[in-house]
């Protein structure tokens, strides 16, 4: 995954928090309204986009290498069973920001083809 911003790692979350704080200060100083994430599932992520763009710019300005990929875990859906720590739509998303990291791709089979029942 190259130089990965791994949002499953707490240390990397601090980078995003710092970028968010910096973005808010920049908007306030410029007198610009802060965008909001919108939509029924917050799928229009205007604020998140601005924060990540700020993080990328901060790294570039500080002479740090760009992130090749970003990985995050999303907790969604209903619990698999009572008191379960897993939900029906939990998933990991990977955003590739450097296409050089893509070495190939494959078709993922339907998980229902491998049912254990």
C-alpha positions in Angstrom: 0.0 0.0 0.0 3.1 2.2 -0.1 3.0 5.2 2.2 -0.4 4.6 3.7 -2.5 6.9 5.9 -3.8 4.1 8.0 -6.9 5.4 9.8 -7.1 2.1 11.7 -3.9 3.2 13.5 -4.6 5.7 16.3 -1.4 7.6 15.6 -2.6 8.4 12.1 -5.9 9.7 13.4 -4.0 12.4 15.1 -2.8 13.7 11.7 -6.5 14.0 10.6 -7.4 15.8 13.9 -4.5 18.3 13.4 -5.6 18.9 9.7 -9.2 19.5 10.9 -8.0 22.0 13.5 -5.9 23.7 10.8 -8.7 23.8 8.3 -11.1 25.4 10.9 -8.6 28.1 11.7 -8.0 28.8 8.0 -11.7 29.1 7.3 -12.2 31.4 10.4 -9.3 33.6 9.4 -10.6 33.9 5.8 -14.2 34.4 6.9 -15.3 31.3 4.9 -18.2 29.1 5.9 -17.1 25.6 6.9 -18.6 22.9 4.6 -20.7 20.1 6.2 -21.0 16.4 5.4 -24.5 15.9 4.1 -26.9 13.2 3.0 -28.8 10.4 4.7 -25.6 8.5 5.4 -23.4 11.5 5.3 -22.3 10.3 1.8 -21.7 13.8 0.6 -18.5 14.3 2.6 -17.7 18.0 1.9 -16.0 18.6 5.2 -14.0 15.3 5.2 -12.8 16.2 1.7 -11.6 19.6 2.8 -9.9 18.1 5.8 -8.0 15.5 3.8 -7.0 18.1 1.2 -5.7 20.2 4.1 -3.7 17.2 5.4 -2.2 16.6 2.0 -1.2 20.3 1.6 0.3 20.4 5.1 2.5 17.4 4.4 3.6 18.8 1.1 4.4 22.2 2.7 6.4 20.4 5.5 8.4 18.4 2.9 6.8 15.0 3.8 6.0 12.5 1.1 2.4 12.2 -0.2 0.3 9.4 0.9 -0.1 6.7 -1.7 -3.2 5.2 -0.1 -5.7 5.8 2.7 -7.2 2.9 4.6 -10.2 3.2 7.0 -12.7 0.9 8.8 -16.4 1.8 8.7 -18.9 0.4 11.2 -22.3 0.2 9.5 -25.4 -1.9 9.5 -27.1 -3.9 12.1 -25.4 -6.2 14.6 -24.9 -9.8 13.4 -26.5 -11.1 16.6 -27.3 -9.8 20.1 -24.3 -7.9 21.6 -22.2 -8.6 18.5 -19.2 -6.4 17.8 -19.6 -6.9 14.1 -22.4 -5.5 11.9 -23.8 -6.5 8.5 -22.2 -3.7 6.5 -18.8 -3.3 8.3 -16.1 -2.8 5.8 -12.6 -1.4 5.1 -12.2 1.1 2.3 -8.9 1.9 0.6 -8.5 5.1 -1.4 -5.6 4.9 -3.8 -4.1 8.4 -4.4 -1.1 7.2 -6.4 -2.1 5.0 -9.3 1.4 3.6 -9.4 0.4 1.5 -6.4 -2.1 -0.5 -8.5 -0.4 -3.6 -9.6 -3.5 -5.4 -10.9 -7.1 -6.1 -10.1 -9.4 -9.1 -9.8 -13.1 -9.9 -9.6 -14.3 -10.7 -6.1 -16.6 -13.7 -6.1 -20.1 -13.4 -4.4 -19.7 -14.4 -0.8 -23.0 -16.2 -1.0 -21.3 -18.7 -3.3 -19.3 -19.8 -0.2 -22.1 -20.1 2.3 -21.5 -22.5 5.2 -25.1 -23.4 5.8 
